[in-house]
Amino acid sequence: SRIALDHLDGKVRDTLLGTQKSLGKILQEHRVGTTWEMLGYRLKRGGKVGPLLGLDIGSMLLHRTYRILIHGLPTFLIDEQFSPRLGLPSEDRKDRPRQPG
C-alpha cells in the first residue's frame, strides 16, 4: 500500500502516523469524505500470507487493489489479501441478507 501524505490534512496525517488505528476509523473520526475506486481483484496463491490467515501456504487468496481519493486527489493505494471465503456468500453465514417471505 502507498500513501500520499501531502494530500492529507495535518491532523489526519498526525493521527495516521501516531496510532495503530485502522485507516477507516481514522477517516471516520476526522469526518474525511472519500471516494473509492476498485482497480482490480483476482485469486492468487497466498504463499507466506496463507498461514497468517489460518490457511495452508499454497491456498488461494482474494487479492484486491483500490484507490482512495480525498478531495479528488489519489491519496491511498491499497493492496489487500484475504481468504476468499470472506467475500463469497455462503448458506451458513449469519450476516447474509434474508430473502423476503
N, C-alpha and C positions, 0 to 999 in steps of 0.2 A: 504494500500500500504506500501511497505517496500523499504528502500534504503540502499545499502552497500556503505556508504560514503567513505570508504577506497579504493574503486575501482575507484574513481573519481579523476581527475586532480585537483590540489589545486584551480585553478581559477574557474573551473566549480563548484566545491563544494562551494566556497565562494559566487558565484553568486546564486546558488540554495538556500543557507541558508539566503541570504541577500536581496531577492527580492520576489515579488509576481508574477513574470513572469511564464508563463506555462513551463513545463518541455521541451516540444517540441521546444519552442522558445529559451530556454537556450542552448539546444544541438545544434540547428541550428547556433546560434550566435557564439558558440565556435567551430563550424565545427567538432563535435564529430560524428564519424561513429558508427552506431548501427546495431544490428541485433535484430529483434523482433520475439518472439516465442509465438504463441497463445497457451495457456494452456487449455482453455475451455470457453464455453459460454452456457448460459441457460436462460430461462424465470423464474422469481421468483417474489413473491409478494414484492412490494417495501416498505410496511409499512410506516414509517415516512418520507421516502425519496420521496414518490409519490407526496405529496403536494408541495415539493420544486421544482418539475418539472412541476407543474401545473396539476397534475393528482390526482385522488382520492387516499385515503390512502390504499385501497385494490387493486389498479391497479397492473397489471403485468409489470415488468421492465425487460429489457435485461441486464443481468449481464455477464461481461466477465473478464477473468483473463489472463494476458500475462506477459511475462518476457522480459526485455530489457537487452541485453548483450553489453558491451563495451570492446573491445579488447578480445572478447571471454569469458569475466567474467560476470556472472549474477550480474547485478548492481541494477536493479529496478524490483520489483514485483508489478504490477499494478492491482487493482481491480476497475472496473468501473460499474456504473449502469446508465442506461438512458432509455428514452422512446423507446419502440421497433419501433415506427413509424419512428424514425431517421435512423434506419438500414434496413428498408424494402422499396422496390421500390413501388412507387405509381403513378397512372396515372396523378395526378395533380402536381407532383414535377417538378419544372423548371430545376433542375440540373441533371435530368436523361439524360443519353446518348440518342441521337436521332438515330432511325433506318434509314439507307440509303434509298433514294428513296421515 
